[in-house]
Amino acid sequence: LTPEERDMVQTQAAGEFNKKFRKSDEFKKDLPEEKVKSFSKILGKFFDAEAADYKKEVEAKVPNYNRLLEKAGDKVLDFAMSSRIVE
């Protein structure tokens, strides 16, 4: 972006929640169409790469299904009954 376009986008972002600014002509200005298309193309590539990385991470991270058995198998449980009267 050119410095003027960068300043315009910055002021629009800063005044996003200002009602008076939203009604002004400066808020209604848009970037040139070719810059919007090229930016959306770049963002599309970025999100596609992130989605592919996420899928790889999910596939690589296989849960240990035997972990519960390993953890519970270490403990010895005493099921002996004791004679006690509780009131």
C-alpha positions as semicolon CSV with decimal commas, in nm:
position;residue;x (nm);y (nm);z (nm)
1;L;0,000;0,000;0,000
2;T;0,105;0,355;-0,056
3;P;0,155;0,576;0,252
4;E;-0,172;0,760;0,177
5;E;-0,367;0,436;0,151
6;R;-0,203;0,303;0,466
7;D;-0,298;0,621;0,656
8;M;-0,655;0,598;0,523
9;V;-0,692;0,236;0,637
10;Q;-0,536;0,322;0,974
11;T;-0,775;0,612;1,039
12;Q;-1,073;0,402;0,928
13;A;-0,972;0,125;1,167
14;A;-0,920;0,372;1,453
15;G;-1,260;0,536;1,396
16;E;-1,452;0,213;1,340
17;F;-1,662;0,254;1,656
18;N;-1,702;0,633;1,635
19;K;-2,054;0,715;1,512
20;K;-1,958;1,057;1,378
21;F;-1,662;0,917;1,188
22;R;-1,871;0,637;1,038
23;K;-2,105;0,898;0,888
24;S;-1,817;1,095;0,734
25;D;-1,701;1,069;0,373
26;E;-1,352;0,960;0,481
27;F;-1,493;0,640;0,631
28;K;-1,676;0,553;0,309
29;K;-1,360;0,565;0,093
30;D;-1,240;0,231;-0,038
31;L;-0,910;0,097;-0,158
32;P;-0,864;0,038;-0,532
33;E;-1,024;-0,286;-0,650
34;E;-0,701;-0,443;-0,777
35;K;-0,534;-0,396;-0,437
36;V;-0,832;-0,554;-0,261
37;K;-0,819;-0,851;-0,499
38;S;-0,445;-0,900;-0,456
39;F;-0,476;-0,874;-0,078
40;S;-0,760;-1,128;-0,072
41;K;-0,549;-1,358;-0,290
42;I;-0,259;-1,334;-0,044
43;L;-0,490;-1,396;0,253
44;G;-0,644;-1,693;0,074
45;K;-0,302;-1,850;0,027
46;F;-0,216;-1,784;0,391
47;F;-0,535;-1,945;0,523
48;D;-0,495;-2,244;0,290
49;A;-0,143;-2,298;0,421
50;E;-0,262;-2,265;0,781
51;A;-0,543;-2,515;0,720
52;A;-0,297;-2,763;0,570
53;D;-0,060;-2,717;0,866
54;Y;-0,347;-2,772;1,110
55;K;-0,451;-3,092;0,935
56;K;-0,091;-3,219;0,947
57;E;-0,068;-3,143;1,320
58;V;-0,395;-3,322;1,393
59;E;-0,287;-3,627;1,195
60;A;0,055;-3,633;1,359
61;K;-0,083;-3,610;1,711
62;V;-0,229;-3,956;1,769
63;P;-0,364;-4,006;2,119
64;N;-0,226;-4,285;2,337
65;Y;-0,532;-4,503;2,377
66;N;-0,363;-4,728;2,632
67;R;-0,269;-4,444;2,866
68;L;-0,562;-4,508;3,100
69;L;-0,470;-4,874;3,129
70;E;-0,105;-4,784;3,191
71;K;-0,191;-4,533;3,458
72;A;-0,446;-4,755;3,635
73;G;-0,230;-5,067;3,594
74;D;0,043;-4,925;3,817
75;K;-0,182;-4,900;4,123
76;V;-0,270;-5,195;4,342
77;L;-0,621;-5,174;4,478
78;D;-0,719;-5,334;4,808
79;F;-1,075;-5,464;4,798
80;A;-1,052;-5,641;5,135
81;M;-1,357;-5,588;5,353
82;S;-1,325;-5,473;5,709
83;S;-1,583;-5,513;5,976
84;R;-1,686;-5,171;6,095
85;I;-2,025;-5,041;6,208
86;V;-2,106;-4,691;6,095
87;E;-2,404;-4,513;6,243
